[in-house]
């Protein structure tokens, strides 16, 4: 959704770009909420084992970075709303940051959920 928004900004379609920025923010908030639910219903804690320590540390740091990325994207949304669509370097940097957070999640998911379950 952040890539679609970036495409629409480049195409000069302000309404569509804002819509996809909001989709990104909503999906990020849902992700953080689901992480909270997972923590709340977890059968292990941070002090149970090395896996618990790594799991909560890595996913917790990732969740913090998701929240920071959402703040960056929201600031970019406000700036896009207040200025012309040609000034969007702030948005580009926030999108790059959010892409990095997405890539890190792919590796964390593969290691913490798939590999640790024995499926690989």
Secondary structure by P-SEA (a helix, b strand, c coil): caaaaaaaaaaccaaaaaaaaaaaaaaaaaaaaaaaaaaaaccccccccaaaaaaaaaaaaaaaaaaaaaaaaaaaaaaaaaccccccaaaaaaaaaaaaaaaaaaaaaacccccccccc
